[in-house]
């Protein structure tokens, strides 16, 4: 259809030229003292030809004037293409673990004039993995951007580097700077805060951040449980200054953690350290009644309250259910030794050693032999204890 149109137009032009060639009209151009007379057909032809030439000359001039900007844009597009390719190369190498190649690709992109903050961040992270910390810090300094997003990337990377190098206070300062810039605490920031508080042993703050992460469902339940247990353990081991503070701390611990053997053991040791053996004995009894633990029952024999006879009776009740527990037999031996029940102490300690020889059991037997005036036998027991220490 298009070709038919142009054929018709060509025929129409031919007819118009044929008609115009028989036209007797003419055009007179006068510019004293010159006088030019042309046929109308020739004049129209020259006029159209001049218009076409003028238009072509104008277009050529415009193209010449725009040539520098076209060249500049071409070079820019070409450089952007190279930078984009280098960014893909750097990201691919980084996530493949080829950190040297990732750093090289990002450094090359920066040399080409790419101003994206991604390149210094990638280069810094790669240098950090390569443990080239001076280069890492130089790249990080070059990543300081003007937008909030660029500053966020830089500060997040900086905080991670500081945590990897066990510099929790510096990491917390970086997080404060991040917060001051108006960045909302998203889960990534909270995760870094959690690590920083854990490293700085700020257990109260760590528990608060942990609760926020759980609220956002951003931490595994098992991992959160382990971290929370660590926090309570460290708080108990932090040696509260007085018995009132220890009791308040113990009261604040959730019941599900109070029943755990490690928590119960740490609390019992803290109570014993502050002279409250009765509270230690009671919480150990509660924990063992809820869930038996062979290591915890050994501590039950060390925390001797003013009612040792009642402790022995309780331990003998447990023995009916756990006859082959070396830790329980050791605890009974220590309690009977404290109560000067030499014969029972000897039997329980011998039974414990027959099941599981250990430093504590031989030491208790040595002490028993000393109490009974058997110095040579005591020396033998202490030597065996030393060999197992």
C-alpha distance (Angstrom), angle and dihedral (degrees) to the residues before:
residue distance angle dihedral
X1 . . .
X2 3.78 . .
X3 3.82 92.1 .
X4 3.80 91.7 49.6
X5 3.81 89.7 54.1
X6 3.82 92.9 53.0
X7 3.85 91.5 46.9
X8 3.80 89.8 53.4
X9 3.82 90.8 47.8
X10 3.81 90.0 50.6
X11 3.80 91.8 52.1
X12 3.83 90.5 47.7
X13 3.83 90.6 51.9
X14 3.81 90.6 49.6
X15 3.82 91.0 51.3
X16 3.83 90.6 47.7
X17 3.82 91.7 51.6
X18 3.81 91.8 47.4
X19 3.79 91.6 50.9
X20 3.81 92.6 44.6
X21 3.84 91.7 51.0
X22 3.82 90.2 62.8
X23 3.80 92.2 47.8
X24 3.88 109.0 114.5
X25 3.83 93.1 -157.7
X26 3.79 120.2 116.5
X27 3.83 140.1 -172.2
X28 3.81 123.1 -128.5
X29 3.84 117.9 -154.5
X30 3.81 115.4 -168.5
X31 3.82 125.6 -171.9
X32 3.79 107.2 158.1
X33 2.90 123.5 -86.2
X34 3.83 87.7 13.6
X35 3.78 125.7 74.5
X36 3.81 124.8 -175.3
X37 3.77 125.4 -174.6
X38 3.85 119.5 -166.3
X39 3.75 134.5 174.0
X40 3.77 113.5 -107.8
X41 3.80 91.3 -118.5
X42 3.82 93.3 54.6
X43 3.80 91.3 45.1
X44 3.79 92.6 52.5
X45 3.80 90.8 47.2
X46 3.82 92.5 50.0
X47 3.77 91.4 44.5
X48 3.82 93.1 52.6
X49 3.81 90.3 44.4
X50 3.83 90.6 52.4
X51 3.78 90.9 49.9
X52 3.79 91.4 51.4
X53 3.81 92.0 46.9
X54 3.82 92.1 46.7
X55 3.77 92.0 49.3
X56 3.80 91.0 49.2
X57 3.79 91.7 48.4
X58 3.81 90.7 49.5
X59 3.81 92.4 50.4
X60 3.78 91.0 47.6
X61 3.83 90.5 51.1
X62 3.81 92.0 49.6
X63 3.80 91.5 48.7
X64 3.80 90.2 50.2
X65 3.79 91.6 50.3
X66 3.82 92.2 48.6
X67 3.79 94.2 44.9
X68 3.86 96.4 94.4
X69 3.81 92.2 52.0
X70 3.82 90.7 46.1
X71 3.79 90.4 51.4
X72 3.79 90.7 47.0
X73 3.82 92.1 49.9
X74 3.78 90.8 46.4
X75 3.78 91.1 52.9
X76 3.80 91.2 45.6
X77 3.81 92.8 50.9
X78 3.78 89.9 46.8
X79 3.82 91.7 49.6
X80 3.82 90.7 47.1
X81 3.78 89.4 51.7
X82 3.78 90.9 51.9
X83 3.80 91.4 46.1
X84 3.80 91.4 49.4
X85 3.78 90.0 50.7
X86 3.82 90.6 48.5
X87 3.82 90.6 49.2
X88 3.79 90.5 53.9
X89 3.79 89.4 46.9
X90 3.82 92.6 49.0
X91 3.80 94.0 47.9
X92 3.79 92.4 46.3
X93 3.80 92.6 49.3
X94 3.81 92.7 46.1
X95 3.79 95.0 51.9
X96 3.80 90.1 44.4
X97 3.80 88.6 56.0
X98 3.83 94.7 -112.3
X99 3.79 93.0 131.1
X100 3.80 97.5 166.3
X101 3.82 90.8 54.8
X102 3.82 90.8 46.3
X103 3.80 92.1 52.5
X104 3.81 91.5 46.9
X105 3.81 93.3 51.0
X106 3.81 93.3 48.8
X107 3.80 92.5 45.8
X108 3.83 89.7 51.5
X109 3.82 90.7 51.0
X110 3.81 90.7 52.4
X111 3.80 90.1 49.8
X112 3.81 88.4 55.2
X113 3.79 88.5 57.3
X114 3.80 100.2 -102.5
X115 3.81 105.5 158.8
X116 3.82 96.4 -166.3
X117 3.82 110.5 130.1
X118 3.79 88.7 -141.6
X119 3.79 92.2 78.6
X120 3.84 98.3 57.9
X121 3.83 89.4 42.5
X122 3.81 92.2 52.2
X123 3.80 91.1 44.1
X124 3.82 91.2 49.2
X125 3.80 92.8 49.2
X126 3.81 90.8 47.7
X127 3.81 92.0 48.8
X128 3.81 89.3 48.7
X129 3.79 90.7 54.7
X130 3.80 88.6 49.2
X131 3.84 88.1 50.3
X132 3.80 91.3 -122.6
X133 3.78 93.1 138.9
X134 3.81 98.7 170.4
X135 3.80 91.4 56.0
X136 3.78 89.5 43.8
X137 3.80 92.5 55.2
X138 3.81 91.3 47.1
X139 3.80 91.5 52.7
X140 3.80 90.6 46.0
X141 3.80 91.4 52.6
X142 3.79 88.4 53.3
X143 3.80 90.1 52.9
X144 3.79 93.9 67.0
X145 3.78 102.1 124.2
X146 3.74 138.3 -173.8
X147 3.78 100.0 -126.3
X148 3.80 126.3 74.6
X149 3.79 91.2 -118.6
X150 3.80 93.1 54.4
X151 3.80 92.4 49.1
X152 3.80 90.2 47.7
X153 3.81 91.9 55.0
X154 3.79 91.6 47.7
X155 3.81 95.5 48.1
X156 3.80 93.4 43.7
X157 3.81 90.1 53.1
X158 3.82 91.6 44.9
X159 3.81 91.7 51.1
X160 3.80 92.0 49.8
X161 3.80 90.9 50.7
X162 3.81 91.4 51.1
X163 3.80 92.3 49.4
X164 3.80 91.4 49.3
X165 3.80 88.0 55.0
X166 3.83 92.2 47.6
X167 3.81 95.3 -111.2
X168 3.83 100.2 137.4
X169 3.81 96.9 163.0
X170 3.80 92.3 52.8
X171 3.80 88.8 47.3
X172 3.81 90.9 52.4
X173 3.81 89.7 50.5
X174 3.81 89.9 52.7
X175 3.80 89.7 49.6
X176 3.81 90.0 50.9
X177 3.80 88.9 52.3
X178 3.79 88.5 50.3
X179 3.80 91.4 50.6
X180 3.82 91.5 47.1
X181 3.80 89.6 56.5
X182 3.79 88.6 64.4
X183 3.78 98.3 -105.3
X184 3.79 112.9 152.3
X185 3.79 114.6 -124.9
X186 3.79 102.9 -104.5
X187 3.79 123.1 179.3
X188 3.81 93.1 -89.0
X189 3.80 91.2 57.8
X190 3.81 91.3 44.5
X191 3.80 90.2 52.7
X192 3.82 90.5 54.2
X193 3.80 90.6 46.7
X194 3.79 90.0 52.5
X195 3.81 91.7 54.7
X196 3.81 92.1 44.9
X197 3.80 93.6 52.1
X198 3.80 90.7 44.9
X199 3.80 91.9 52.7
X200 3.81 92.3 45.2
X201 3.84 89.5 48.4
X202 3.79 92.4 -124.4
X203 3.80 93.9 148.8
X204 3.81 98.1 173.5
X205 3.80 92.0 54.2
X206 3.80 90.3 44.3
X207 3.81 91.0 55.0
X208 3.82 90.7 51.2
X209 3.81 93.1 51.4
X210 3.80 89.9 44.9
X211 3.80 89.8 56.3
X212 3.83 90.5 51.8
X213 3.80 92.1 50.8
X214 3.80 90.8 49.6
X215 3.79 89.8 49.8
X216 3.80 89.1 56.8
X217 3.83 91.5 43.5
X218 3.80 87.9 -122.8
X219 3.80 100.3 133.2
X220 3.77 133.3 58.3
X221 3.81 112.8 -103.6
X222 3.80 93.2 -129.7
X223 3.80 92.8 49.4
X224 3.81 91.2 47.3
X225 3.78 90.1 49.7
X226 3.81 92.3 52.1
X227 3.81 92.5 47.6
X228 3.78 92.1 49.2
X229 3.80 90.8 50.0
X230 3.80 89.9 50.0
X231 3.81 90.6 52.0
X232 3.80 93.9 51.7
X233 3.79 91.7 44.9
X234 3.78 92.7 51.7
X235 3.80 91.8 46.3
X236 3.82 89.8 53.6
X237 3.79 91.5 46.0
X238 3.78 90.2 49.8
X239 3.80 88.1 86.9
X240 3.83 104.9 -121.3
X241 3.80 110.4 -132.8
X242 3.81 97.7 -122.7
X243 3.77 141.3 13.1
X244 3.81 92.8 -105.4
X245 3.81 91.7 57.7
X246 3.81 90.4 47.5
X247 3.79 92.3 50.6
X248 3.82 90.8 49.0
X249 3.79 89.9 50.3
X250 3.80 92.5 48.6
X251 3.79 90.2 49.5
X252 3.82 91.2 52.7
X253 3.81 93.3 55.2
X254 3.84 112.4 99.0
X255 3.81 114.3 -109.5
X256 3.81 92.9 -118.2
X257 3.81 89.1 62.3
X258 3.80 95.7 42.1
X259 3.80 88.8 64.2
X260 3.80 93.5 55.9
X261 3.77 115.3 104.0
X262 3.82 96.8 -131.7
X263 3.79 92.3 50.3
X264 3.80 92.3 44.8
X265 3.81 91.2 48.7
X266 3.82 93.4 49.9
X267 3.82 91.3 47.4
X268 3.81 92.6 47.3
X269 3.80 91.6 50.7
X270 3.82 89.8 49.2
X271 3.82 91.9 50.9
X272 3.80 91.4 47.3
X273 3.80 90.4 48.8
X274 3.81 90.1 55.5
X275 3.82 92.8 45.5
X276 3.80 99.8 -105.3
X277 3.81 98.0 123.6
X278 3.79 93.2 156.7
X279 3.82 93.1 60.6
X280 3.79 89.4 46.1
X281 3.82 91.8 51.4
X282 3.80 91.9 47.1
X283 3.80 96.7 51.0
X284 3.81 90.3 45.6
X285 3.79 90.2 52.8
X286 3.80 91.6 48.7
X287 3.80 92.1 48.9
X288 3.81 94.1 47.0
X289 3.78 92.2 47.3
X290 3.80 89.3 51.8
X291 3.81 96.1 44.0
X292 3.78 126.9 0.5
X293 3.79 118.4 -126.5
X294 3.81 124.1 176.1
X295 3.81 94.4 -153.7
X296 3.79 93.3 48.3
X297 3.79 93.8 52.7
X298 3.82 89.4 59.0
X299 3.79 88.2 61.4
X300 3.82 88.3 50.6
X301 3.81 87.2 65.2
X302 3.82 91.6 51.5
X303 3.83 96.2 49.5
X304 3.79 98.7 71.4
X305 3.79 113.5 -179.4
X306 3.80 125.9 -167.6
X307 3.81 88.9 -87.6
X308 3.79 101.0 63.4
X309 3.80 92.7 151.5
X310 3.82 89.6 59.0
X311 3.80 88.9 48.9
X312 3.80 90.7 52.7
X313 3.80 90.7 49.8
X314 3.79 91.1 50.7
X315 3.82 92.1 47.6
X316 3.82 91.3 49.7
X317 3.81 89.0 53.4
X318 3.80 88.6 54.6
X319 3.81 89.4 47.8
X320 3.81 90.2 64.7
X321 3.81 87.6 62.4
X322 3.83 98.6 35.2
X323 3.81 105.9 35.2
X324 3.80 94.5 153.9
X325 3.79 97.0 49.5
X326 3.81 109.7 119.5
X327 3.82 92.2 -167.3
X328 3.81 92.5 55.7
X329 3.81 91.8 48.1
X330 3.82 89.5 50.0
X331 3.81 90.8 50.8
X332 3.82 91.1 50.0
X333 3.80 90.2 48.9
X334 3.82 91.5 52.9
X335 3.81 92.8 46.8
X336 3.82 92.2 49.4
X337 3.82 89.6 46.5
X338 3.82 89.5 53.9
X339 3.81 89.9 48.4
X340 3.84 91.0 48.2
X341 3.79 93.1 -117.1
X342 3.81 91.4 144.7
X343 3.79 98.7 174.7
X344 3.79 95.8 48.7
X345 3.81 90.7 43.4
X346 3.84 90.3 53.5
X347 3.81 92.4 49.6
X348 3.78 95.3 47.8
X349 3.80 93.9 45.9
X350 3.81 93.1 47.5
X351 3.81 89.6 49.4
X352 3.81 90.6 50.3
X353 3.82 92.1 51.3
X354 3.80 91.8 47.4
X355 3.81 88.5 58.4
X356 3.79 99.4 37.5
X357 3.82 122.1 -2.5
X358 3.78 110.1 -143.5
X359 3.80 144.4 165.2
X360 3.82 94.6 -110.0
X361 3.82 94.4 50.6
X362 3.83 94.2 49.4
X363 3.81 90.5 45.8
X364 3.83 90.1 52.8
X365 3.81 90.0 49.1
X366 3.79 89.7 50.6
X367 3.80 90.6 52.1
X368 3.81 89.8 48.1
X369 3.80 91.7 51.2
X370 3.82 89.7 50.7
X371 3.80 90.9 51.4
X372 3.81 89.0 51.9
X373 3.82 92.5 47.8
X374 3.82 95.7 -110.2
X375 3.80 98.3 134.2
X376 3.81 98.1 164.9
X377 3.80 92.2 49.6
X378 3.81 89.8 46.1
X379 3.82 89.6 54.4
X380 3.80 90.8 52.5
X381 3.81 91.3 51.3
X382 3.80 92.3 48.2
X383 3.82 90.7 50.1
X384 3.80 90.5 52.8
X385 3.79 89.6 47.8
X386 3.80 89.8 52.7
X387 3.80 91.3 51.8
X388 3.80 90.9 54.6
X389 3.80 97.0 43.9
